[in-house]
Structures are given as structure tokens and as C-alpha cells.
């Protein structure tokens, strides 16, 4: 009798409706992202391989696989991950050590592990969701200690330090920023005092950030370039200047889909970090506003799912995944519009990267599962 009751409860759970507003928003972002990858990458792909569909085909394959994985993961009870939150920290550590040992160096950075010549994974993308699982689990377990400065903020920052240290050794500053941002938001939402973050940020965070910038030449160059990109318009400032030209020439309605001029080898790798520039040029202010509104709806639905989650673990998981998308989108658009120094941040659902897109869609599957649990 008990077995039948459990089976019935499980069946009812997996058949609960999804958050269709979130699903539609996600599909619109994904469809627009694929269209923009096709448009932005075609000149580069043609010059490199003679096949203008090279990047788009790969992105489309991973998008389809990601949607299938997302649908499957959305049926798995998110509480399952809570059992393995401790292992998530150790797996993160192992992956980051592994990339330093066997990863391939590209553009003076070791961030990728190549499985074959044409297939690589970026462990930092996996580490993002692993850290969300870990912090959702440990913050839930230690909820009664979070108001304490020593056993709340300091203890959990110390657990984050080895992960950030390994990321900076790659170096992968943008992933470090995202993970720090996610974990801090999760800690505040869990019950850590906001004033503790302000005090620690002013005494440790800001001096540490300044040190990282001053003692690493390429980061210092990015800051000086941000302050005056035209000072070195043919060197360090080239990408930002071309991005601004693209945005400015887009006007209100844009030049038209596929009509970008800057993607023709002016913006380096326009299908990656600066794909929003091509979108701005082709779809104009209206297109940009539409994409930003879609991201805003995604964030709104994610926060709503977190608020309605039936337990603290689900709430923290939801806010962690939502924060990850929000932080990356905000920073990418800020960089492209020269509102902050370049960080190498990808735009979720848009920037080229098959394995990164696949992992992101898997994470959305977890978020959709939490939305199922919220629909009582």
C-alpha cells in the first residue's frame, strides 16, 4: 500500500505543469541566440574553413541535445542533488586541478580539456552548477549559524577560496567573478548579514581586486583601455571601438538581419563575447531592448520560483541558477557597451560554445524541476 502511494506521489510530481512563461522565454532566447550565431559567425567560419555554417551547425546540435537533457532533468526531483552537495565541492576541486594538469593552453590560458580535436569542455562551466549545489546544501545545513560573522560569512568564504584560487591560476577571472557573485547572493539570501559583506568587501575584497589588476599586466591594460579605448585604437582598444561602431550604426531598427558590417573581420570572433554588438547593429535599439526584456522576464520568473520553492535548498538552488544567468548577461552587455572593462564574459544563450550551452540548458532543467515542486 505504501509503495503504491509513493509511486502515485512520484507520478503526480513529475506530471506537474512547468512554468510556461519561463519555458517560452527560454525558447525565444535560444532561438534568437542560434540566429545570431549563424549571422555573426558566417564570415569568420567562411574565412577559416570555407563553410559558413560551421559554428552554427555545431551550436544547433548542442542546443538540441541540451533541450533533450533539459526535459529529462526537469523530471528529476531536485532534492536528489542535496545528498551529494559535499561531493560537489570535491569534484569542483578535482576538475580545476585536472584542467591545470592536462588542459590545453589557448591564448595564454588553460581553461579547456580537449576530448578530441573538435570537442572540448570548459570545466569552469561545470564548476558553476556544482558550487550552486554545494552552497545550497551547506547553507541549508548551517542555517542556524549564518548570522554569525565567523561561522557564517568567514567559514563559507574560506570554502570558496581554493576554488577561486585554482580559477585564477588558469587564469579565468570572469568565471571567478561569476562564482563569487553567485555564492555571495546565495549567502545573503540564506541569512548572512549584508553589513558583513560590505565590511569584508571594503577591507579584503577591494584591495584584493586592485592587487589582481595591478600585478597582472593584461588586466591593467583592460582597465586603462576602458578609460580611454581611443588611446590605442589599433591595439587594445580595437575590439571595444568596433563594438561601439556596431552599436551606433544600428540605430533604432537596425541595418537588418545579416547586414552587419562589423562582423566582417572587424570585431574579433564576433560570435563569442561581442555577439551583442552584432545583434545591436542588425536589430537596432528595438532588438536590443527586446532581448534585455527577455532576460528580465527570465530573472523575474527565476526569482518567483525561488520564492515559491517548498524548502530552503530548492530556493537557494533557484536563486543561484537565476543569479548565474543574470550576472553573465549584465556583465556581458556592460562590456559590449563599454560600461565596464572587458572581462571575457559570454552572453548566455547567445555566445558560441556548444558544451557551455548544453550545461546551461541542463541547469535550466533543474530550475524547471523546482518550478514543478512550487506548483501545488
Buried (B, 14 or more C-beta within 10 A) or exposed (E): EEEEEEEEEEEEBEEEEBBEBBBEBBEBBBEBBBBBBBBBBBBBBEEEEEEBBBBBBBBBEBBEBBBEBBEEBBBEBBBEBBEBBEEBBEBBBEBBBEBEEEBEEEEEBBBBBEEEEEEBBBBBBBBBBBBBBBBBBBBBBBEEBBEBBEEBBEBBBEBBEBBBEBBBEBBBBBBBBBBBBBBBBBBBBBBBBEEBBEBBBEEEBEEEBEEBBEEBEEBBBBEBBBEEBEEBBEEBBBBBBBBBBBBEBBEEEBBEBEEBBBBEEBBEBBBBBBBBBBBBBBBBBEBBEEBBEBBEBBBBBBBBBBEBBEBBBBBBBBBBBBBBBBBBBBBBBBBBBBEBBBBBBBBBBBBBBBBBBBBBBBBBBBBBBBBBBBEE
